């Protein structure tokens, strides 16, 4: 088996981080493969992080743009160290993002990636979850996310080069690798849950720390996922994810050749029940 690490940076995000630790420790064979950096010495390391490599660092940046650049530079450097120290692959994601193997294969993430030849980097197909208002109630912490949320937009924004086999530099939000293309892997997905609950989204608007960094406009824009899954017809998962994977392999925005494109298509899919116990 390949030796694989997962790395992230968080600030005031225990709700997602708890799920992140549970998921990646199970899929990668233990908490010792998780590296968590808390953005700011004022943060508290939660008890559920015991057994991981969790540490507090000086707060990076005071505005969303400068903070993101500094954050990803920091994490890219940490990933390079892990690769140099013996890890075969490093997964870099936010705490609300989960790289998932299709359950139909019956393989853990480490088993799947151990069989995959990764020359430089690998990407899962991005799915941005929303809340279908009127059908799906508020999310609770005591049940798996995927038992409570069933709809997602196939989004180019979350088709990310999350998995590194070489010491590359991630762009802001892990959305690209500077100077390199990406490879979308069949049966591999990146599920994003950051804006999948209207109540939680509204609560985040009240977070003075995030508002001070300039996140208010960003969070308001991201509520679109809730609107889209509520208003648009959900399509079948298999044919439309296969279609999206093909399109994103060949389409590129004119302003960013190393990011995927979808010609502006807005495709909502219903997630099959086989995924419901994963997260």
URPEFEN-V776302 format. One record per backbone hydrogen bond with DSSP energy under -0.5 kcal/mol. CO is the residue of the C=O (numbers start at 0). NH is the residue of the N-H. Records with the same first field share a line. If there is no record, write none. Layout:
CO->NH ; NH
This chain:
1->3
2->87 ; 88
4->90
5->34
6->92
7->36
9->38
12->16
13->17
14->18
15->19
16->20
17->21
18->22
19->23
20->24
21->25
22->26
23->27
24->28 ; 29
26->109
29->32
30->33
32->5
33->35 ; 52
34->7
35->37 ; 54
36->9 ; 38
37->39 ; 56
39->42
43->45
45->48
46->49
48->51
51->53
52->35
54->37
56->39
58->60
62->66
63->67
64->68
65->69
66->70
67->71
68->72
69->73
70->74
71->75
72->76
73->77
74->78
75->79
76->80
77->81
78->82
79->83
80->84
81->86
82->85
88->4
89->91 ; 163
90->6 ; 92
93->96
95->192
97->99 ; 190
99->188
101->104
102->105
107->111
108->112
109->113
110->114
111->114 ; 115
115->117
116->118
119->164 ; 165
121->162
122->184
124->189
125->154
126->128 ; 191
127->152
130->132
131->134 ; 135
134->136
139->142
143->146 ; 147
144->147 ; 148
149->270
150->129
151->268
152->127 ; 154
154->157
155->158
157->159
159->123 ; 161
161->91 ; 163
162->121
163->89
165->167
167->169
168->177
170->173
171->174
173->160
175->170 ; 177
176->179
179->176
182->122 ; 184
184->187
186->101
187->124
188->99 ; 190
189->126 ; 191
190->97
191->128
192->195
196->200
197->201
198->202
199->203
200->204
201->205
202->205
203->206
205->207
206->210
207->211
208->212
209->214
210->213
212->63
214->218
215->219
216->220
217->221
218->222
219->222
220->223
221->224
222->225 ; 226
223->227
224->228
225->229
226->230
227->231
232->267
234->269
235->239
236->240
237->241
238->242
239->243
240->244
241->245
242->246
243->247
244->248
245->249
246->249 ; 250
250->260
252->255
255->252 ; 258
258->252
261->264
264->266
265->267
266->153
267->234
268->151 ; 270
271->274
272->275
274->277
278->144
